[in-house]
Amino acid sequence: MLSCGGCRISHQNLGLGFCSTKIVHLSSFMLKPPPSFAAAAIVDNNHHNRFQPRLVSSSSLQSKSPGDIPILPDSFSQRPDDHDHPSEALSSVAGGIVALGKFDALHIGHRELAIQASKVGTPYLLSFVGMAEVFGWEPRPPVVANCDRKRVLYSWAPYCGDVTPREFQVQFSSVRHLTPRQFVEKLSRELGICGVVAGENYRFGYKAAGDASELVRLCDEFGIGAYIINSVMDKHQDVRNINLCDLKERGQVSSTRVRHALAEGDMKYVSELLGRRHRLFLAVKDREGLTSTSNKHRMSAPKSFLLNLPPKDGFYENCFLLLGEENPVTCRVSIDTTHIHVVADQVDFCDLDYFQNSQVLGIEFGELRVNSV
């Protein structure tokens, strides 16, 4: 058992899905667990602050279903690149419980990491950026636009004890050559974190030499908590275009699955994986770049304006147009090889005032119409 910031923490495996679960235990004077936190504190007269976990059924830990997702706020940043700068963010992560991973899609598996972190302390997401540049990978658009990430994390607060997880990014080049031990030492001594939460398939360190069991061992050595959770599984087990040779592919929800579902235009499946409807954002670089036809309710924008990954080319119904602080407006969207076309009967796209205060235009997607282009 380890002590960190006034709370006693033990290394546990937090089971998810259909597994029984061991819950970490906290001293009563440090953190007040939320009502759903089913850990039992056992205190006797001879050993003060002595705690033991108790097994609870998976139902007490299960995340809310997609049908229980709270209504997301429709306002969003007006700056396409609005996100925390790494050097500014790292100073405030000290004392927190950090979820480790590649948080590209911010899907329900990532949300579960944040949920479990929130049961132990203040939740943070710590990810590493710039891997494509280091390894020479071809650049690809993110699943979630940078300007939309804070909104998504805010929507997770009801699952995390009404605390919005914060996100921090570290340049991958600064940690690439660290051994597993050096990596955990950096988390403990430089960042001053209190504990980490990671999935059972998490790898870390130079050439991904460390696994979850190594993470637990090293965290114990450096006096910080380590909590390993089972993967959140894709209940549909959709294997279309999934690389079955990937050793990490075990049917779990992943950003790769989200990307493949978008490529199929299966927006219902995308929503199930994300726990919300997919939003696409475009940078309004200049009003002239938004072309309109004789129909004042129709607008077109080149794909070069996109800030994140669109679904496959096709025609989408039951969508919503999001622009600045304006209320969402129902619209229809068609995507071809070069442009995004939006038809909104309630909007006059010839009205320049409609765009003057916005640098970003958003589209929340409905379902793909079959056999349409």
PEDA-V950301 format. One record per residue. N is the residue number from 1. PHI is phi in degrees with one decimal (none if undefined). Layout:
N:PHI / N:PHI
//
This chain:
1:none / 2:-115.8 / 3:-113.6 / 4:-149.5 / 5:60.6 / 6:89.7 / 7:-119.6 / 8:-95.6 / 9:-130.7 / 10:-114.9 / 11:-81.6 / 12:-134.8 / 13:-105.0 / 14:-93.8 / 15:-78.1 / 16:-123.3 / 17:67.8 / 18:-105.9 / 19:-97.2 / 20:-66.7 / 21:-134.0 / 22:-97.8 / 23:-106.3 / 24:-66.5 / 25:-120.9 / 26:-125.3 / 27:-71.7 / 28:-67.0 / 29:-89.7 / 30:-104.3 / 31:-127.2 / 32:-94.1 / 33:-70.3 / 34:-67.6 / 35:-56.4 / 36:-80.4 / 37:-76.8 / 38:-98.3 / 39:-73.6 / 40:-109.1 / 41:-92.8 / 42:-113.1 / 43:-122.0 / 44:-120.0 / 45:-71.8 / 46:-91.6 / 47:-132.0 / 48:-67.2 / 49:57.9 / 50:-101.1 / 51:-125.8 / 52:-136.4 / 53:-78.4 / 54:-129.0 / 55:-73.7 / 56:-129.5 / 57:-73.9 / 58:-64.1 / 59:-63.8 / 60:-76.3 / 61:-109.2 / 62:-61.0 / 63:-67.2 / 64:-64.5 / 65:-71.0 / 66:-54.2 / 67:-69.7 / 68:-96.3 / 69:-63.8 / 70:-66.9 / 71:-66.6 / 72:-84.6 / 73:-65.6 / 74:-95.3 / 75:-81.6 / 76:-152.8 / 77:-59.7 / 78:-92.8 / 79:-115.2 / 80:-59.2 / 81:-109.1 / 82:-78.2 / 83:-157.6 / 84:-61.5 / 85:-78.1 / 86:-51.8 / 87:-65.5 / 88:-81.4 / 89:-79.7 / 90:-63.1 / 91:-66.3 / 92:-104.7 / 93:-85.5 / 94:-57.2 / 95:84.5 / 96:-92.7 / 97:-104.0 / 98:-104.7 / 99:-85.9 / 100:-106.2 / 101:165.3 / 102:-107.1 / 103:-94.1 / 104:-69.8 / 105:-87.3 / 106:49.5 / 107:-90.2 / 108:-66.8 / 109:-68.9 / 110:-65.5 / 111:-62.0 / 112:-65.3 / 113:-59.6 / 114:-65.2 / 115:-60.5 / 116:-68.1 / 117:-63.0 / 118:-68.7 / 119:-78.4 / 120:-108.0 / 121:-172.9 / 122:-78.0 / 123:-83.0 / 124:-133.3 / 125:-109.0 / 126:-118.4 / 127:-130.5 / 128:-115.1 / 129:-115.1 / 130:89.7 / 131:-66.8 / 132:-61.0 / 133:-65.6 / 134:-66.8 / 135:-92.9 / 136:75.0 / 137:-73.2 / 138:-68.0 / 139:-59.4 / 140:-141.5 / 141:-69.0 / 142:-72.2 / 143:-70.6 / 144:-111.2 / 145:-64.5 / 146:-54.7 / 147:-72.9 / 148:-108.3 / 149:-67.2 / 150:-63.6 / 151:-63.4 / 152:-62.6 / 153:-63.8 / 154:-61.6 / 155:-68.7 / 156:-83.3 / 157:-54.0 / 158:-60.3 / 159:-84.5 / 160:-113.5 / 161:64.9 / 162:62.3 / 163:-114.5 / 164:-82.2 / 165:-61.4 / 166:-106.1 / 167:-114.7 / 168:-134.4 / 169:-122.0 / 170:-121.8 / 171:-64.1 / 172:-59.4 / 173:-60.3 / 174:-80.2 / 175:-125.6 / 176:-54.6 / 177:-93.6 / 178:-74.2 / 179:-71.3 / 180:-52.6 / 181:-65.9 / 182:-64.5 / 183:-64.0 / 184:-68.0 / 185:-61.1 / 186:-64.2 / 187:-60.4 / 188:-77.8 / 189:-89.9 / 190:-88.1 / 191:-92.1 / 192:67.0 / 193:-75.5 / 194:-95.5 / 195:-170.7 / 196:-127.8 / 197:-124.0 / 198:-145.6 / 199:-77.4 / 200:-65.4 / 201:-98.5 / 202:-66.6 / 203:-121.6 / 204:-154.4 / 205:85.3 / 206:-57.1 / 207:56.6 / 208:53.3 / 209:-73.2 / 210:-97.3 / 211:-116.8 / 212:-61.4 / 213:-66.1 / 214:-67.1 / 215:-61.7 / 216:-62.0 / 217:-63.3 / 218:-71.3 / 219:-62.9 / 220:-62.4 / 221:-64.4 / 222:-98.1 / 223:77.7 / 224:-123.7 / 225:-76.4 / 226:-134.4 / 227:-130.1 / 228:-106.6 / 229:-116.3 / 230:-68.5 / 231:-66.0 / 232:-82.7 / 233:-88.1 / 234:-77.5 / 235:-67.1 / 236:-89.5 / 237:48.8 / 238:-77.3 / 239:-107.9 / 240:-61.0 / 241:61.4 / 242:-83.9 / 243:-76.4 / 244:-73.0 / 245:-83.4 / 246:-70.9 / 247:-63.9 / 248:-81.8 / 249:-82.8 / 250:-127.8 / 251:91.4 / 252:-83.9 / 253:-63.6 / 254:-152.0 / 255:-64.0 / 256:-61.4 / 257:-64.8 / 258:-63.0 / 259:-61.8 / 260:-68.4 / 261:-65.8 / 262:-64.2 / 263:-65.0 / 264:-86.1 / 265:73.6 / 266:-87.5 / 267:-72.2 / 268:-65.3 / 269:-65.2 / 270:-58.4 / 271:-62.6 / 272:-67.5 / 273:-71.5 / 274:-82.9 / 275:79.2 / 276:-168.6 / 277:-78.8 / 278:-73.3 / 279:-117.6 / 280:-109.2 / 281:-122.3 / 282:-124.0 / 283:-83.4 / 284:-84.3 / 285:-66.3 / 286:-159.7 / 287:-61.7 / 288:-67.8 / 289:-73.2 / 290:-93.0 / 291:-92.8 / 292:-133.0 / 293:-100.9 / 294:-65.4 / 295:-85.4 / 296:-68.9 / 297:-95.0 / 298:-117.2 / 299:-136.0 / 300:-129.9 / 301:-136.7 / 302:-68.3 / 303:-64.2 / 304:-64.9 / 305:-80.6 / 306:-66.3 / 307:-105.3 / 308:-153.0 / 309:-77.9 / 310:-87.5 / 311:-74.5 / 312:-61.7 / 313:-59.9 / 314:160.1 / 315:-113.2 / 316:-119.9 / 317:-103.6 / 318:56.0 / 319:-98.4 / 320:-130.1 / 321:-93.0 / 322:-121.8 / 323:-141.3 / 324:56.7 / 325:-91.0 / 326:-66.3 / 327:-66.9 / 328:-58.0 / 329:-122.4 / 330:-63.7 / 331:-155.8 / 332:-119.8 / 333:-128.3 / 334:-125.6 / 335:-124.3 / 336:-121.1 / 337:-67.5 / 338:-122.4 / 339:-136.3 / 340:-108.2 / 341:-115.1 / 342:-123.2 / 343:-119.8 / 344:-130.0 / 345:-64.3 / 346:-94.5 / 347:-120.5 / 348:-100.5 / 349:-71.5 / 350:-80.7 / 351:-82.7 / 352:-62.8 / 353:-62.9 / 354:-66.7 / 355:-111.2 / 356:-64.0 / 357:-102.3 / 358:-124.0 / 359:-106.1 / 360:-133.2 / 361:-119.8 / 362:-118.1 / 363:-132.5 / 364:-99.4 / 365:-89.2 / 366:-96.9 / 367:-90.6 / 368:-75.7 / 369:-80.1 / 370:-68.6 / 371:61.3 / 372:-123.1 / 373:-122.6
//
